[in-house]
Amino acid sequence: MRNDFNLFEARLESVLHPVHPSSKYVQTLRQRINFKAPVEVAQRLASPPSMLMILGGVLSVSLLLITVARAIFYLVNRSKI
């Protein structure tokens, strides 16, 4: 069984060759997806307005989930009576 995988991997390695894109292509792609350095992303997350938005979003979603769970629980218990 192990030998079969080794043969399969050797066959794939001989057929598939690595492709190295040009640096111009990589640079253009980074600009198109607006690539930001990890330090810049960390600085944006540390700013108070974005932290308040994240906190508000998490609280809103958790309240929504609790409300939906309570409604389902109420409807299920009501049908048992």
C-alpha positions as CSV (number, residue, x, y, z in Angstrom):
1,M,0.0,0.0,0.0
2,R,2.8,2.4,0.9
3,N,4.7,1.5,-2.2
4,D,1.6,2.4,-4.3
5,F,1.5,5.9,-2.8
6,N,5.2,6.3,-3.5
7,L,4.7,5.4,-7.1
8,F,1.7,7.7,-7.4
9,E,3.7,10.6,-5.9
10,A,6.7,9.9,-8.1
11,R,4.4,9.9,-11.1
12,L,2.7,13.2,-10.1
13,E,6.1,14.8,-9.4
14,S,7.3,13.9,-12.9
15,V,4.1,15.2,-14.6
16,L,3.5,18.3,-12.5
17,H,6.2,20.9,-12.5
18,P,6.2,23.9,-10.2
19,V,5.2,27.2,-11.7
20,H,6.9,30.4,-10.5
21,P,5.0,33.5,-11.5
22,S,6.8,36.6,-12.5
23,S,7.4,39.3,-9.9
24,K,5.3,41.8,-12.0
25,Y,2.3,39.5,-11.9
26,V,2.6,39.0,-8.1
27,Q,2.9,42.8,-7.6
28,T,-0.1,43.5,-9.8
29,L,-2.1,40.9,-8.0
30,R,-1.2,42.3,-4.6
31,Q,-2.3,45.7,-5.7
32,R,-5.6,44.4,-7.0
33,I,-6.5,42.6,-3.8
34,N,-5.2,45.6,-1.7
35,F,-2.6,43.6,0.2
36,K,-1.7,45.1,3.5
37,A,1.2,44.4,5.8
38,P,0.2,42.5,9.0
39,V,1.4,45.4,11.1
40,E,-1.0,47.8,9.3
41,V,-3.9,45.4,9.9
42,A,-3.0,45.1,13.6
43,Q,-2.9,48.9,13.9
44,R,-6.3,49.2,12.3
45,L,-7.8,46.6,14.7
46,A,-6.3,48.4,17.7
47,S,-8.1,51.7,16.9
48,P,-11.1,52.3,19.2
49,P,-13.8,52.8,16.5
50,S,-13.1,49.5,14.9
51,M,-13.0,47.7,18.2
52,L,-16.4,49.2,19.1
53,M,-17.8,48.0,15.8
54,I,-16.4,44.5,16.3
55,L,-17.7,44.4,19.9
56,G,-21.1,45.7,18.8
57,G,-21.4,43.2,16.1
58,V,-20.5,40.3,18.4
59,L,-23.0,41.4,20.9
60,S,-25.7,41.9,18.3
61,V,-25.2,38.4,16.9
62,S,-25.1,36.8,20.3
63,L,-28.4,38.5,21.3
64,L,-30.0,37.4,18.0
65,L,-28.9,33.8,18.6
66,I,-30.2,33.8,22.2
67,T,-33.5,35.3,21.0
68,V,-33.9,32.6,18.3
69,A,-33.0,29.8,20.7
70,R,-35.5,31.1,23.3
71,A,-38.2,31.3,20.6
72,I,-37.6,27.8,19.4
73,F,-37.5,26.5,23.0
74,Y,-40.8,28.2,23.7
75,L,-42.5,26.8,20.6
76,V,-41.2,23.3,21.3
77,N,-42.4,23.3,24.9
78,R,-45.7,24.8,24.0
79,S,-46.5,22.0,21.6
80,K,-46.0,19.4,24.4
81,I,-48.8,20.9,26.5
